[in-house]
Amino acid sequence: MGTFYSKAVQCRGSKRFLLKSGGSGGNRSTSTVNHTANDVIKLNNSLIFAKPLNAASFLALSANNNGIDGEIRINQSSVLASVDTLEIEVTGDWFFEQLSMPQVAILISFLDYHSNPCRLIHPKTGDYYDESLIIQSDRFYISKVHYSGKCLMALLISRRLRPVDYGIENFLNFIRRIENYWISHFLLSQLLKEDKDSSADRLYNASKSYGVSESYFRKLCHNTFSRGPKKQLRIWRASHSALQLIEKDNSIATIAGE
């Protein structure tokens, strides 16, 4: 049986921990993710960056998971993301970094907005082949990652700074299909619009532009930011003002991208 050890190092709010096999047999320390006595990690609307620590380590996903035929084994650095519950059997020693899907979607929406505020997403053509991809559906995504570091946030940001193929292009497209991504991208565009509308008018106009009712727009924001749109915009405005002072009037999207 393995033993979970909490990792003290944090990476922008993500949870990082080690899973080592052949433990001392004592009580498990508190894990940063849900697990069972059989070393099964459960993903639920979250993402894990997994890195094996030796050649004997592997992850297994069985047909018990929705949309998976047979068994899939993974023995190299990978990204596993699911908007539903996904169970992963763990063998050997691993390093994991866990983030919620909204966390990742918000970061990618900021990076995309920095690259092109009027971005239109065009899916890849059917003849595109990605050898890094292991399996993908509308609800979950698993692929190999060509990256030696231990911080997924650093990987996502460094990809913007250097034209290196880390094998995550399809992963980014997967995230861009999630509602959290679009609500974050949209709310950021509302923040950066220069208008004189009152707070109530802005919320009404924002929900109308997004194509939903005010109540449903608030719900989408709560699902993404754990707070309503007005409070999230206040937080971003405060950060925007502080960063403009520090960065000599650079825009919030530019600073987020850097």
URQUIGI-V456194 format. One record per helix or strand of 2 or more residues. SS is the DSSP state (@ for helix, = for strand). FROM is the first residue (numbers start at 1). TO is the last residue. If there is no record, write none. Layout:
ss: <SS;SS>
from: <FROM;FROM>
to: <TO;TO>
This chain:
ss: <=;=;=;=;=;=;=;@;=;=;@;@;@;@;@;@;@>
from: <3;14;40;58;72;78;94;101;133;140;152;169;179;199;214;229;252>
to: <6;20;52;61;74;91;100;115;136;144;161;175;192;210;225;246;257>
